[in-house]
């Protein structure tokens, strides 16, 4: 897969840095998603109680924001999973190199 131990180490450092950044982004996105979910639930309850077109419209808008935030979180989560798989593959390759050299 990779040619040398140093090449793998450089890739691992890069992937690790990406994972740290992505984890921070994912935590923020999940916080935002929870916020929008709470806002959406509040809007839903207001629309049920008031039964007004305005409250229903506000609920619809809140749901859209929640859906969009959830999509961002899901996308970041998938990217993080792929990076973790890449990191695992690099670590496996490092292990193979270490076994060959001993």
Secondary structure as a PSIPRED ss2 file (coil, helix, strand):
# PSIPRED VFORMAT (PSIPRED V4.0)

   1 X C   1.000  0.000  0.000
   2 X C   1.000  0.000  0.000
   3 X C   1.000  0.000  0.000
   4 X C   1.000  0.000  0.000
   5 X H   0.000  1.000  0.000
   6 X H   0.000  1.000  0.000
   7 X H   0.000  1.000  0.000
   8 X H   0.000  1.000  0.000
   9 X H   0.000  1.000  0.000
  10 X H   0.000  1.000  0.000
  11 X H   0.000  1.000  0.000
  12 X H   0.000  1.000  0.000
  13 X H   0.000  1.000  0.000
  14 X H   0.000  1.000  0.000
  15 X H   0.000  1.000  0.000
  16 X H   0.000  1.000  0.000
  17 X H   0.000  1.000  0.000
  18 X H   0.000  1.000  0.000
  19 X H   0.000  1.000  0.000
  20 X H   0.000  1.000  0.000
  21 X H   0.000  1.000  0.000
  22 X H   0.000  1.000  0.000
  23 X H   0.000  1.000  0.000
  24 X H   0.000  1.000  0.000
  25 X H   0.000  1.000  0.000
  26 X H   0.000  1.000  0.000
  27 X H   0.000  1.000  0.000
  28 X H   0.000  1.000  0.000
  29 X H   0.000  1.000  0.000
  30 X H   0.000  1.000  0.000
  31 X H   0.000  1.000  0.000
  32 X H   0.000  1.000  0.000
  33 X H   0.000  1.000  0.000
  34 X H   0.000  1.000  0.000
  35 X H   0.000  1.000  0.000
  36 X H   0.000  1.000  0.000
  37 X H   0.000  1.000  0.000
  38 X H   0.000  1.000  0.000
  39 X H   0.000  1.000  0.000
  40 X H   0.000  1.000  0.000
  41 X H   0.000  1.000  0.000
  42 X H   0.000  1.000  0.000
  43 X H   0.000  1.000  0.000
  44 X H   0.000  1.000  0.000
  45 X H   0.000  1.000  0.000
  46 X H   0.000  1.000  0.000
  47 X H   0.000  1.000  0.000
  48 X H   0.000  1.000  0.000
  49 X H   0.000  1.000  0.000
  50 X H   0.000  1.000  0.000
  51 X C   1.000  0.000  0.000
  52 X C   1.000  0.000  0.000
  53 X H   0.000  1.000  0.000
  54 X H   0.000  1.000  0.000
  55 X H   0.000  1.000  0.000
  56 X H   0.000  1.000  0.000
  57 X H   0.000  1.000  0.000
  58 X H   0.000  1.000  0.000
  59 X H   0.000  1.000  0.000
  60 X H   0.000  1.000  0.000
  61 X H   0.000  1.000  0.000
  62 X H   0.000  1.000  0.000
  63 X H   0.000  1.000  0.000
  64 X H   0.000  1.000  0.000
  65 X H   0.000  1.000  0.000
  66 X H   0.000  1.000  0.000
  67 X H   0.000  1.000  0.000
  68 X H   0.000  1.000  0.000
  69 X H   0.000  1.000  0.000
  70 X H   0.000  1.000  0.000
  71 X H   0.000  1.000  0.000
  72 X H   0.000  1.000  0.000
  73 X H   0.000  1.000  0.000
  74 X H   0.000  1.000  0.000
  75 X H   0.000  1.000  0.000
  76 X H   0.000  1.000  0.000
  77 X H   0.000  1.000  0.000
  78 X H   0.000  1.000  0.000
  79 X H   0.000  1.000  0.000
  80 X H   0.000  1.000  0.000
  81 X H   0.000  1.000  0.000
  82 X H   0.000  1.000  0.000
  83 X H   0.000  1.000  0.000
  84 X H   0.000  1.000  0.000
  85 X H   0.000  1.000  0.000
  86 X H   0.000  1.000  0.000
  87 X H   0.000  1.000  0.000
  88 X H   0.000  1.000  0.000
  89 X H   0.000  1.000  0.000
  90 X H   0.000  1.000  0.000
  91 X H   0.000  1.000  0.000
  92 X H   0.000  1.000  0.000
  93 X H   0.000  1.000  0.000
  94 X H   0.000  1.000  0.000
  95 X H   0.000  1.000  0.000
  96 X H   0.000  1.000  0.000
  97 X H   0.000  1.000  0.000
  98 X H   0.000  1.000  0.000
  99 X H   0.000  1.000  0.000
 100 X H   0.000  1.000  0.000
 101 X H   0.000  1.000  0.000
 102 X C   1.000  0.000  0.000
